[in-house]
Amino acid sequence: MQKLAKDAVKLTKGAKVVGLGSGSTVAHIVREMAKLPGKESIEFVPTSLQIKLEAERSALRLVGEERIQDIDIVFDGADQIDSRFNMIKGGGGALLREKILISAAKKVAIVADASKFVQSFNRSVPIEIHPMARSIVWKKLFEMGGKPTLRTLDKGYPFITENGNIILDTTFASIPDPKKKENELKNIAGVLEVGIFTRRADVYYKARDDGTFETIAF
């Protein structure tokens, strides 16, 4: 992953504002960003406290949401990537902020382990909802054929996102049309964001177990 991260940060050449997703893969990239010559001229927008702390330790220049509209490239990971390069994200709970950055960025780079690349989705979809809507959203997800589970911490307390919301990890028998499913779920009142990402990234880095990696660019 370190070799991969070293190659990925080359994409920041000429960038003035860089978005940072969340997760361990992005943490590797942040540490490589710290070694960039001229990093002082780049502004970074983090999506999570985890990556914000990592960026502070790396002495990166952090800025807030006012610079999101100017993001040149965003680096992020993925929980699953299907054969058409749709993604499921949100395993770490930052799906709302990640989708905001990805929707705004001029370019998107995704870094993931080879095991995350699948033919079709076979894991639950994180759905961030307002706490007040928990019961009604739960009911509507069941009516749509979903099986929701409230995400909890180790001791059983509900997982609360950095936005103050809860997450229903929801399994579906199949998702033949991710874009349609994303729109259907977002039309439920109380759903704030869905962990189905249908914007195709500009480049995907696939890390293999043997220490090599593959680059898939569009």
C-alpha positions in Angstrom: 0.0 0.0 0.0 2.9 2.3 0.6 4.2 1.8 -2.9 0.8 2.4 -4.3 0.3 5.6 -2.2 3.6 6.9 -3.4 2.5 6.5 -7.0 -1.0 7.9 -6.4 0.2 11.2 -4.9 1.7 12.0 -8.2 -1.8 12.8 -9.3 -1.7 16.0 -7.2 0.7 17.6 -9.6 -0.8 21.0 -10.4 -3.6 20.6 -7.8 -4.4 23.5 -5.5 -7.2 21.8 -3.4 -7.2 18.1 -2.6 -10.0 16.2 -1.0 -9.3 13.4 1.5 -11.7 10.5 2.1 -11.5 8.3 5.1 -10.1 4.9 6.1 -6.7 3.2 6.3 -5.9 3.5 2.6 -6.3 7.3 2.7 -4.2 7.4 5.8 -1.3 5.9 3.7 -1.8 8.5 1.0 -1.8 11.3 3.6 1.5 10.2 5.0 2.9 10.2 1.4 1.5 13.7 0.9 3.6 14.8 3.8 6.7 14.1 1.7 5.6 16.1 -1.3 7.8 19.1 -2.2 5.7 22.2 -2.2 3.0 20.7 -0.1 2.6 24.0 1.6 0.9 25.4 -1.6 -1.8 22.7 -1.5 -5.0 23.0 0.6 -6.6 19.8 1.9 -10.3 19.1 2.8 -10.7 16.1 5.1 -14.0 14.1 5.4 -13.4 12.6 8.9 -11.8 13.4 12.2 -9.6 10.3 11.7 -8.1 11.7 8.5 -8.0 15.3 9.9 -5.8 14.1 12.7 -3.6 12.2 10.3 -3.3 15.3 8.1 -2.4 17.5 11.1 0.3 15.0 12.1 1.6 15.3 8.6 1.6 19.1 8.7 -0.8 19.4 5.8 -2.6 22.7 5.3 -6.2 22.0 6.2 -9.2 24.1 5.0 -13.0 23.8 5.5 -16.1 23.3 3.5 -15.8 26.7 1.8 -13.1 25.1 -0.5 -15.1 22.0 -1.5 -16.3 23.6 -4.7 -12.7 24.1 -5.8 -11.4 20.5 -5.2 -9.2 19.4 -8.1 -8.9 15.7 -7.0 -10.2 13.6 -4.1 -8.5 10.4 -2.8 -10.7 7.8 -1.2 -11.1 4.1 -0.6 -14.1 1.7 -1.2 -15.7 -1.2 0.6 -16.7 -2.9 -2.7 -16.4 -2.1 -6.4 -18.5 -4.0 -8.9 -17.7 -4.9 -12.5 -19.2 -1.6 -13.8 -17.1 0.4 -11.2 -20.1 1.3 -9.0 -19.0 1.4 -5.4 -20.4 0.7 -1.9 -18.8 3.0 0.6 -19.5 4.0 4.2 -18.0 1.2 6.2 -16.3 3.8 8.3 -19.4 6.0 8.6 -18.3 9.0 6.5 -20.5 8.3 3.4 -22.3 11.6 3.5 -19.2 13.7 3.5 -17.4 11.4 1.1 -20.2 11.7 -1.4 -20.2 15.5 -1.1 -16.5 15.6 -1.9 -16.7 13.1 -4.7 -19.6 14.9 -6.3 -17.7 18.2 -6.3 -14.2 17.0 -7.3 -12.9 17.5 -10.8 -11.1 14.1 -10.6 -11.6 11.1 -8.3 -8.9 8.5 -7.4 -10.0 5.3 -5.6 -7.5 3.1 -3.7 -8.6 -0.4 -2.7 -7.4 -3.9 -2.0 -7.9 -6.4 -4.8 -10.5 -8.3 -2.6 -12.8 -5.3 -2.8 -13.3 -5.7 -6.6 -16.2 -8.0 -7.2 -18.5 -9.0 -10.0 -21.6 -7.7 -8.2 -22.3 -6.3 -4.8 -22.7 -8.9 -2.0 -22.5 -6.8 1.1 -24.8 -4.5 3.0 -25.4 -0.9 1.9 -24.8 1.7 4.6 -27.7 4.2 4.8 -27.3 7.3 6.9 -30.6 8.5 8.4 -31.8 11.1 10.8 -32.5 9.5 14.2 -36.1 10.8 14.2 -36.8 8.7 11.0 -35.4 5.4 12.3 -38.7 3.6 12.6 -40.3 4.8 9.4 -37.2 4.3 7.3 -36.8 0.8 8.8 -40.4 0.0 7.7 -39.9 1.3 4.2 -36.6 -0.5 3.7 -38.4 -3.8 4.6 -41.2 -2.9 2.1 -38.5 -2.5 -0.6 -37.1 -6.0 0.2 -34.2 -4.8 2.4 -33.0 -6.2 5.7 -31.7 -3.3 7.8 -29.5 -3.5 10.9 -28.8 -0.6 13.2 -25.0 -0.1 13.3 -23.8 -0.3 16.8 -20.5 0.0 18.7 -18.8 -2.9 20.5 -20.8 -2.3 23.7 -24.1 -2.1 21.9 -24.5 1.6 21.8 -25.7 3.0 18.4 -23.0 4.2 16.1 -23.4 8.0 15.6 -21.9 9.6 12.6 -19.9 12.9 12.8 -23.1 14.5 11.5 -25.1 13.3 14.5 -27.0 10.7 12.5 -27.4 6.9 12.7 -26.6 4.2 10.1 -28.8 1.3 8.9 -26.6 -1.3 7.2 -29.1 -2.8 4.8 -28.8 -6.0 2.7 -30.7 -6.6 -0.5 -31.0 -9.9 -2.4 -29.4 -8.2 -5.4 -28.9 -4.7 -6.8 -29.1 -5.1 -10.6 -29.3 -1.3 -11.1 -27.3 0.5 -8.5 -28.2 4.0 -9.8 -31.9 3.2 -9.6 -31.5 1.7 -6.1 -29.5 4.8 -5.0 -32.3 7.1 -6.2 -35.1 4.9 -4.6 -33.4 4.9 -1.3 -32.7 8.6 -1.3 -36.3 9.4 -2.0 -37.3 8.0 1.5 -37.9 10.9 3.8 -35.3 10.8 6.6 -32.6 9.2 4.5 -29.7 11.7 4.3 -27.3 9.6 2.1 -26.8 6.2 0.7 -23.6 4.2 0.5 -24.1 3.4 -3.2 -21.7 5.5 -5.3 -22.4 5.5 -9.0 -20.0 8.2 -10.2 -17.1 6.4 -12.0 -13.7 7.5 -10.7 -11.0 8.7 -13.1 -8.5 6.1 -11.7 -8.7 3.0 -9.5 -5.6 1.6 -7.8 -6.0 -2.2 -7.1 -3.6 -3.4 -4.4 -2.6 -7.1 -4.6 -1.5 -9.4 -1.8 2.0 -9.9 -3.4 2.9 -6.2 -2.9 2.1 -5.1 -6.5 -0.7 -3.0 -7.7 -2.7 -2.4 -10.9 -3.9 1.0 -12.2 -7.2 1.2 -14.0 -7.7 4.6 -15.6 -10.6 6.1 -17.6 
